[in-house]
Amino acid sequence: MADPAYTFLQLRYFAAAAELGSMTAAAKELRVSQSAVSTAVAQLEKELKVQLLLRHHARGLTLTAAGKAFHRELRSFLAHSVELAESARNAGQGLVGDLTVGCFSTLAPFRLPGLLTRYEEAYPQVRIDVLEAEHATLQRALRAGECEVAVSYGYDLGEDIDREVIDASPPYAIVAAGHRLAARGEVSLAELALEPMILLDLPHSGAYFEALIARTGAAPVIRHRTTGFETVRALVAHGRGYALLNQRPAGDNTYDGRPVVALRLRDEVEPLEIVVVWMRGVRLTHRARAFVSMAKEAYRRKSDA
């Protein structure tokens, strides 16, 4: 049986139509006629002997199951075709092009600046965009091709996502400076369990912190819920309750100048893994592989210090 005789142009036109959900929008994006896009997609489907797109009158296009699988693989292929052309044009000049990196929102201030600085010093011709989001949104962005790699916590990752551990972050408690336990240096979860809690209520993170308290046999007494890391710290500094966190700023003062006191946990609690992730089975670009390697190296240097 002969291999399908589709063209690179057909692949590009299909990708544009799939991503924009419209032949008209794809034609405008590609600066060609709508009939050129429609014909290219039809010819591609004919060569592959499978329907990739469903055409809805006045409602645009949707991908079939086969179309979704094909488009997922095609994104990687097209990205590498661009990288191949750039490599030919810029032989000997190092990595070039665009890289979009996702990052879990509370990790971003602590983890991204140093990584991006080192990366851009090593590869100044790579243009990096950053997508900050919570856990589930990052996974959706990876699957949709909106970012190629992401820095996140290692919990609740889909089976279609590969990971590389780059660090580990143990939980700790914070209390107000005048709290009865502030001078202790360390505390057990049981000593905090019945006090009012300020919960960093992000998806997965909130459940993780609540589960730590539940291990003591007591239900957490949640006084305030907030998705803001610094809001949590400010509420604690004002004596509204204690909080559990994983990332620790270099200074203990909150935005309004009040201090919090960090306390180690005496309990045996597994630290959260911090990972760099990407879609399983997708061949990463050289730019993305360099980012993964740099993140791993930063973790190794920290471990050896």
C-alpha positions in Angstrom: 0.0 0.0 0.0 1.4 3.4 -1.0 2.0 6.0 1.7 -0.4 8.9 1.8 0.7 11.7 -0.6 -0.3 14.7 1.5 1.7 18.0 1.3 3.2 20.2 3.9 0.9 23.0 2.8 -2.2 20.8 3.4 -0.9 20.1 6.9 -0.4 23.8 7.6 -3.9 24.7 6.3 -5.5 21.9 8.3 -3.7 23.0 11.5 -4.9 26.6 11.0 -8.5 25.5 10.4 -8.4 23.2 13.5 -7.0 25.8 15.8 -9.2 28.7 14.6 -12.4 26.6 14.2 -13.2 28.2 10.9 -12.2 27.9 7.3 -12.8 31.6 6.9 -10.6 32.6 9.8 -7.9 30.2 8.7 -7.9 31.7 5.2 -7.6 35.2 6.7 -4.7 34.1 9.0 -2.9 32.4 6.1 -3.8 35.2 3.6 -5.2 32.8 1.0 -8.7 32.1 -0.3 -11.2 30.1 1.8 -11.6 27.7 -1.1 -7.8 27.0 -1.0 -8.1 26.0 2.7 -11.2 23.9 2.2 -9.7 22.1 -0.8 -6.4 21.4 1.0 -8.3 20.0 4.1 -10.5 17.9 1.9 -7.5 16.5 -0.1 -5.8 15.7 3.2 -8.8 13.8 4.5 -9.0 11.9 1.2 -5.3 10.9 1.4 -5.6 9.8 5.0 -9.0 8.1 4.4 -10.4 9.6 7.6 -12.6 12.6 8.5 -10.6 15.1 10.6 -13.1 18.0 10.8 -16.9 18.3 11.2 -18.4 21.2 9.3 -21.3 22.9 11.0 -23.3 25.4 9.1 -22.9 28.8 10.7 -21.1 27.2 13.7 -17.7 26.7 12.3 -15.6 23.5 12.7 -15.0 20.9 15.3 -12.4 18.1 15.4 -13.4 14.5 15.2 -11.7 12.1 17.6 -9.3 11.2 14.8 -8.8 14.8 14.0 -7.9 15.6 17.7 -5.3 12.8 17.8 -3.8 13.9 14.4 -3.7 17.5 15.4 -2.0 16.7 18.6 0.9 15.0 16.8 0.9 17.5 14.0 1.6 20.4 16.4 4.9 18.8 17.3 5.7 18.1 13.7 5.1 21.7 12.6 7.0 23.1 15.5 10.0 21.0 14.5 9.7 22.0 10.9 10.0 25.6 12.0 12.9 24.7 14.2 14.6 22.8 11.3 14.3 25.9 9.1 15.7 28.1 11.8 18.6 25.8 12.4 19.5 25.9 8.7 19.3 29.7 8.6 21.2 30.1 11.8 23.8 27.4 11.7 26.4 27.9 14.4 24.5 30.7 16.1 23.0 28.5 18.9 19.3 28.1 19.7 16.8 30.5 18.2 13.0 30.9 18.1 10.1 31.1 20.5 9.4 29.1 23.7 6.3 29.3 25.9 6.9 28.1 29.5 4.0 27.6 31.8 4.3 27.9 35.6 2.0 27.3 38.6 1.0 30.7 39.9 2.4 30.5 43.4 5.7 28.9 42.2 6.3 31.6 39.5 7.8 34.3 41.8 10.1 31.9 43.4 11.2 29.6 40.6 10.9 31.4 37.3 13.0 34.5 37.5 16.3 32.7 38.1 15.6 30.0 35.5 14.6 32.5 32.9 17.6 34.7 33.6 20.1 31.7 33.3 18.3 30.5 30.2 18.3 33.8 28.4 22.0 34.4 29.3 22.8 31.0 27.7 20.4 31.3 24.7 19.9 35.0 24.0 18.2 34.4 20.7 15.3 32.4 22.2 12.2 34.5 22.9 10.4 33.2 26.0 6.8 33.8 26.8 5.4 32.8 30.3 1.9 31.5 31.1 1.1 31.7 34.8 -1.9 29.6 35.8 -3.2 27.0 38.3 -2.6 23.3 38.0 -5.5 22.2 35.9 -5.2 25.2 33.5 -1.5 24.4 32.9 -2.4 20.8 32.0 -5.0 22.0 29.6 -2.5 24.5 28.1 0.0 21.7 27.6 -2.6 19.5 25.8 -3.7 22.4 23.6 -0.1 23.3 22.7 -0.3 26.7 24.4 2.9 26.0 26.2 5.5 23.4 25.5 6.8 22.8 29.1 5.6 24.0 32.5 6.9 24.2 36.0 4.4 22.8 38.5 3.9 20.6 41.6 4.1 16.9 41.0 0.6 15.9 42.2 -2.4 14.9 40.1 -0.7 14.9 36.8 -2.5 13.2 33.9 -1.1 9.9 32.5 -0.4 11.7 29.3 2.1 14.1 30.9 5.8 13.3 31.5 7.7 14.9 34.4 11.2 15.5 35.7 11.7 16.4 39.3 13.7 19.6 39.8 13.2 20.3 43.5 11.2 19.4 46.6 9.3 21.8 48.9 8.4 20.8 52.4 5.3 22.4 54.1 5.8 24.8 57.0 3.5 26.9 59.2 3.3 30.7 59.7 1.8 32.5 62.6 1.7 36.1 63.7 4.6 37.6 65.6 2.6 37.7 68.8 1.2 34.2 68.5 1.7 31.9 71.6 3.9 29.5 69.5 5.9 32.1 67.6 9.1 31.7 69.7 9.1 27.9 69.4 10.9 27.5 66.0 8.9 24.4 65.3 5.4 23.1 65.9 3.3 20.0 65.4 0.2 20.0 63.2 -1.8 18.8 66.2 -0.9 22.0 68.1 -2.4 24.1 65.3 -5.4 21.9 64.3 -8.0 23.5 66.5 -7.0 27.1 65.8 -8.4 29.3 63.0 -6.7 28.6 59.7 -6.1 30.8 56.7 -6.3 28.6 53.7 -4.5 29.1 50.4 -7.5 27.9 48.4 -6.1 27.1 45.0 -7.3 23.9 43.2 -5.4 20.9 44.7 -3.3 23.1 47.0 -6.2 23.8 49.3 -7.1 20.1 49.5 -3.5 19.3 50.2 -3.2 21.7 53.2 -6.6 20.6 54.6 -5.5 17.0 54.4 -2.4 17.8 56.4 -4.6 19.0 59.3 -7.0 16.1 58.9 -4.2 13.7 59.6 -4.4 14.8 63.2 -8.0 13.6 63.4 -9.4 17.1 63.6 -11.2 19.0 60.8 -9.4 22.2 59.9 -11.2 25.3 61.3 -11.0 27.5 58.2 -11.5 31.2 59.0 -10.6 32.7 55.6 -10.1 31.2 52.2 -8.1 33.1 49.5 -6.3 32.3 46.3 -3.7 35.0 47.0 -0.4 33.8 48.5 0.5 37.3 49.9 -3.1 37.7 51.1 -2.7 34.6 53.2 0.5 36.0 54.8 -1.1 39.3 55.5 -4.1 37.8 57.2 -1.8 35.7 59.3 0.3 38.7 60.2 -2.8 40.5 61.4 -3.6 37.6 63.8 -6.5 36.2 61.9 -5.1 32.6 62.1 -2.2 30.4 61.1 -1.5 29.1 57.6 0.4 26.2 56.0 2.5 27.0 52.9 5.3 25.4 50.8 7.2 28.3 49.3 9.0 30.7 51.6 9.9 34.3 50.7 13.4 35.6 51.6 11.9 38.1 54.0 9.2 37.6 56.7 7.4 41.0 56.3 4.1 41.1 54.4 3.2 43.8 51.9 1.8 46.1 54.6 5.0 45.7 56.7 3.8 43.3 59.4 5.9 40.2 60.1 5.0 36.6 60.1 7.0 33.9 61.9 7.8 30.7 60.0 7.7 27.4 62.0 9.1 24.1 61.0 6.7 21.1 61.2 7.8 18.3 63.5 5.5 15.9 61.8 6.9 13.6 59.1 5.4 15.0 56.0 6.5 14.2 52.5 7.6 17.4 50.7 5.8 18.3 47.5 7.8 17.6 44.4 8.4 20.5 42.0 8.6 19.2 38.5 9.0 20.4 34.9 6.4 18.7 32.7 5.6 18.2 29.1 3.2 16.1 27.0 4.2 12.4 26.8 5.1 11.1 23.4 5.6 14.7 22.0 9.2 15.3 20.8 10.3 18.5 22.5 12.1 21.2 20.5 15.7 21.8 21.2 14.7 25.0 23.0 12.4 23.1 25.4 14.9 20.3 26.0 17.5 23.0 26.9 15.0 24.5 29.4 14.4 21.0 31.0 18.1 20.4 31.3 18.7 23.8 32.8 16.0 23.3 35.4 17.5 19.9 36.3 20.9 21.3 36.6 19.7 24.1 39.0 18.2 21.4 41.2 21.4 19.4 41.1 23.5 22.4 42.1 21.2 23.1 45.0 21.3 19.4 46.2 25.1 19.4 46.0 25.5 22.7 47.9 
